[in-house]
Amino acid sequence: MGSTTESNMIVALDIGTSKVVCLVADVGLDGEVEIIGVGSHPSRGLKRGVVVNIESTVTSIQRAVEEAELMAGCKIHSVTVGIAGSHINSLGSHGIVAVREREVADYDLERVIDAAQAVAIPADQKIIHILPQEYVIDSQEGIKEPLGMSGVRLEAKVHLVTGAINAVHNIEKCIRRCGLEVDNIVLEQLASSYSVLTEDEKELGVCMVDIGGGTTDIAVFTAGSIRHTSVIPIAGDQVTNDIAMALRTPTQSADEIKIKYACALAQLAGPEELIKVPSVGDRPARDLSRQALAEVVEPRYDELFTLIQAELRRSGFEDLVAAGIVLTGGTSKMEGAVELAEEIFHMPVRLANPKGVRGMEDILRSPIYATGIGLLLYAKDNHDTDFAAASTDEPIAIIEKNKTDILTRMKSWFQGNF
């Protein structure tokens, strides 16, 4: 797929507000995903998950892809890419059809999904995902795999995810400007769930919170299916800005201070711990206690977790997430974030590192790579062509063969009818 070699390659591209990450993986015969290439570059052209500068975004993607190609020793042709931003919306829908042969076939599944997606959405939005939650056959609920089951009426309950057409097109345009094709565009919190959530958590009920640089992405699962998704436009960049404003230090320095010394709960930071704070211009650096820094950071995390709690209540699933809250994403790594979240949510909270892949665990075992690794796992599970067909010449050959077959059939039809 993503390589000119005979290997079974999949490639993930996580275009975030703060960084672009490209991961190249090899899918073994046993289905195991092994990462063989990693590329990362600061992201310069996005704001809150949306492209605001195409040239800068293209440059960041190119740098990350080149780095991954060099490490993996292959040429990347196509990628599975994540999408986020405040333009993302979601809604529940359902469709009902009659079963043709009194036994559910692939054709019936296609028809019922088509019926479920026939809902009115704004003209500037397009459907990104149709995620089946459960099927109902003749009033029998809770069916996950209806294929082959007997019945006369099939109903599908689905979760629809939509995004702004222009935002999707801009991401595709940036990737194609880099000479790459887009295999799949995947909602980032859906991708992250593949790498950080267990099946038990999804079954019991869990709220996954992916706190990135520009947005905080929320996904709620119950009974093994995704039930609610939403995006909050507050994340790590706002914390950096708060530090820069409060400490009167350059944004770059504020970001470094946040990563090295910040704490989300002031009572965990000692007042005797001192840090150096660079000043703006030629002024000398100042000493500041780590506790004073935590007092700047804690209100922003408090606000973010309160907004997440309000969104969870609004969704109607607050009492159904028995497994609690799972935090992931780069901004969730901060010391004290889990403890503060437990104080606010009054339920279990854990920090999740991505799992499900082999290779480079020492580098990639971090919440920063949750979305990228999730995109790889999504690509493996949802790719509908043979992984072994890695050469780009083969699809062209198939198209040419199909053209010849169609022409032959048309010729035969005309000869038989005229």
N, C-alpha and C positions, 0 to 999 in steps of 0.2 A: 504493500500500500504506500508506504512513505519512503521506499528505498529502491535502488536499482539492483540490489542483491536479491538472492532467493530467500532471505530471511522474512519472517512474518512481522513486519514493522507496524507499529501504531505511533502516532505523533500527537501530543497535546500542546495547545498554545493557550496559556492563561494571560490574557491582556488585562492587567490590573491598573488601578489608578497610580500606584507607587512603583510597580515593576512589571516587566514582561518576562514570563518564564516559559521556556520551551523544553519539553521532555520527550525523549525518543525511547521507545521500549520494544522489546522483542517478545512475541507471544510464543511460548513453547508448545510442544505437542500435548502436554498435560494441562494446557490452559493457563499456566503460570505467566505472569507479566514480570519481565526483568528489565529494569531501566539501564540503558547503555549510553545515554547521552543527556546532558543537562546544559541549558544555556539560560542566562539571566542578565537582564539589562534594566537600568532605571527607566521608568515610563515617563515620558515628557508630554504626551499629547492627549491625555485623558483627564476629565474632571468628573468626579462622582460616577465613575464607571462608563461615561459616555465620551466618544471621540470629539475633541474640540479643535484638534490640529492634526490634519492627515499626514503632513510631511514628517512631523516629529514622531508620530505613532509608527509610520512606516520604518523610519530609521531605527527605533527601538526594537521593532519586530525583527528586522534584518539582523541586528547585532545578536539578539538572543538565538535566532535560528542558526546563524553562522557558527556560534559557539557550540551549540548542540550538535551540529553536523560534524564539526571538527572532532568532538569527543567520541561520537558514535561511529565515525568513519563512513558516513553514508550521505546520500543526497536526499533531502526532504522534498517531496512533491505536494503533499496534501496534509491538512491538519484538522483535528477536532478542536474547536475553539469555544471558550466560555463567554457568556454575556451577562451583564448585570446593569443596574442603574434604576433610577426612579421611574423610568418609562415602563418598567415591567409591571404588568397587572395579571391577576389570576381570578378564576371563577370556577364554580362547580357547574356541571351540566350532566344531562343524561339523554340517552336515545333508546327507542324501542322499535324492534322489527319483528316480523313473523319469521319463524324458522322454516326454510323452504322444504327440506326433506325430513322434517321431524327429528333431525339429528344435527347438532350445531357443527357447521363446517367453516373453513377459512373464509368463504364468501360471506357467510352470515356475520362473522366477526367484523369484516371490513364494512359491511352495510351498517351495522349498529354503531360503529365508531364514527362513520360518516354522518349518521343521524345525530349523534351526540355533539358533533362539532358545528352543527347547523344552528348557530346562535348569532345574534346581532352583536358585532363588535365595531368600535369606531373605525372610520375609514382610514385613519392614519396608523392603525394597529394591524399586526399580522399574528397568526397563531404560530408559536414557537414549539410548543409541546402539547400533545394530547396524552395524558397519563391516566390509564385505566385504574380505577380504585377497586371496583368489584363488579361482578355480573350477577344478574337475577334471571333465573329460568323458571317461568310459570310460578312466580311468587316465592321461589326458593332462593333466599338471599345468601350473601357471603361467599359466592363462588369465585375463585381466582382463575381457574383454568377450565373454561366451559367447552373446549373443543371435544367433540365426540359425544357429548351428553345429549340425552333425549329431551324433547320439549317442543312446544308450539310457539312460545313467545320468549324472546331474548331481550333483556334490558341491560344497558351498560351505564355505570356511573363513572364519570371521568373528571379529572382536574385539568382545566385548560389554562395554559400560560401564554400570554400575548406580550408583544413588545412593539415599540415604535418602528415602523417600516424604515424610516430614515436612519435610525440608530443601527439597525441590523445591516442596512446597505453600506453604511460607512465602515463598519467592521469588515464586511466582505471586501469592500474596495481597498482598504489598507492591506489586507492579506494578499489580494490578487496583484496589487502593485509590487509585492515582494516576490512575484512569480510562483505563488502557491495557490492550490485549490482548497476549498472549504468542504470537508466531508460532512461535518455536523456542527450546528450551533446549539450549545447546551446551556441551560440556565445554571449559573454558577453554584447556587446552593444545592441544586439537584446533583451536580457533579460532586461537590464536597461530601454529600451524604453517602456516596458510594465508598469513599475512603475512610470515613470516621465513625459511621454508625454501624452497630451490630444488628442482626436480624431480630434479636430479642428486644432491643430498644425500640425498633420500629413497630414491633407487634404490641408491646406494652404501652407505647405512647411516649414520644420524645419531641422536644423542640430543639432543633439545631440552629445555632447562631454563629454565622461566619462573619467575623469583624475584620474587614480589610482596611485599605488605605482611604478609599473614597466612600464606600457604602457598607452597611451592615445588612447581610442577607439572612432571612429567616425562613426555615422550612419546618412544618409540623407534620409528624407521622403518627398515625394510630392504626391499629389492626393491620399492620404491615404495608400500608399504602400512604402516599403523600396526600395530605388533606388541605394544607394551607401554605401559601408562599407570600412573602412580602419583602419590601426593601425599605430601609431607613437611611436617609442621606446624611448620617452622622457616623464618623469612624475615626481612624487613626490620624488623618490629616487635621481634623479639628483639635485633637489633643496637641499635636505639634504646634498649631497656630496659637493655642492658649499659652503654651510654654514660651513661645517666641514673644508674645505680647506682654505677658506677666513679668518675664525675666529680662525683657529688652535685649534679646539676643537674636542673631540672624537665624532664619528658618532652618538652614542646613545644620547649624550648631544645636538648635532646639531639637531637631530630629535625632541627632546623635545622643544628646542628653536623655531624651525619652527612651531610646533603646537600651542605653547602658545603666541608667540610674533611677528612672521613674518607677513609682509604686502607686497602685490604684487605691490603696487603703493607708491613710496617713498614720494610723496607729502601729503599722508594721515597720515604718521607716524610723530609724533612730535619729534624734535631734543632734547627736554628736558627730554623725557622718557628714563630712563636708565634701562638696564637689566644686570644681572650677567652672564658672559660667563666662564664656567669651562675651565681650561687649561689642556694640555696634561702632564702627569706625575705628579710630586709633586709641580708644579708651582701654585701660588695662582690664584684664579679667578679674572677676569678683568671686569670693567664696560664698557658698550658700549651703544651708543644711539640707540634707535629703528629705527631711520631714517637710520643710517649706515647699520643696518641689512637689511632694505628694499632695499637699494642700491645694496646689494648683490643678493637679491631674484628677483627684478624686471627684470633684463636682461634675466633671465631664463624663466620667464613667458612670456616676450615679444617674445622671440625666439619660444616658444611653440605655442603661438597664431598665430604668423606669419607663422609657418609651417602648422597649421590647415587651415589658410586662403589660402595658396598655394595649399593645397590638395583639398579644396572646389572649387577653380578655375579650377584645373586640372580635376575635376569630371564633370565640366560643369553645376553644379547646383547652383552656387553662386547667380545668379539673380532670382532663383526660390524658395528661402527659405524666404518667406514673413514674417513668424512668427519668424525669427531670429535664435539665438543660444541659446540652453539650456545646461547649465553646470551642471554636477553632478559628483559623485565620491569624495573620501576623500580629494584629493588635490585641488578640486575646492572650498572648504570651506574657503580658506584663505581670510582675509580682503583685499579689493582692487582688487580681481581677476575679478569681474564683471565689475567694472569701467574701468580697463585696457583693458578688452576684448572689451568693447563698443568703446573705442578709436581706437582700431586696426581694428575691423570688420566693424565699421560704420553702425551697425544695432542693433536692440534690443537684449539684453542678459539678461537671468534670471538664478538664481541658483535654482535648483529643488531638493526638498525633495521627497522621495518615497511616493506614495499613493496607495490606492486600497486594503488595508488590515486593520483588526482590531487587537487590543491587543498590549500592550507594546509600545504605540505611543511615550511615553516620552523617551524611549531608542532608538527606531528604526527610529524616524522621523529625519533622517540625511542622507546626500548624501552618507555617508560611506556604507549604507545598500541598496543602489539603485539596485545593481546587485542581491543581495540575495533575496530581495522581488520580483524583476522582475522574477527571476527563479521560485519562487512559483507561480506567476500568469501565467507564461508560462506553468508550469506543470499542473495547473488546466485547462487551455484552450486546451491543446494538449494531455491530457491523454486519451488513447483510450479504457480503460477498466473501468468497474464499480467500482467507489470508494468504494462501500460498501464491495467489496470482499477484505477485508484487510488481511485475513489469507493466509499464504504462502502455505498451504496445498491444497487449492482449484485449483490452476493452475495444480498441479501434478495430481489431480484427473481427471481433464479435459483431460490431455495428456493420462492418462491410458485409459480413456473411448474412446478417439479417436483411440488409438491403437487397442482396442477390436473391434470397429466398422470396422476398415480397415481390420483386420484379418477375420471377419465374412463375409465381402463383397468379399474378395479374395477367401474364401472357397466356397461361393455360386457360384462365377464365374467359378471356376475350376469344380465344380460338374455339372454345366450347359453346359460346353463345352467339357468335356472329359467323 
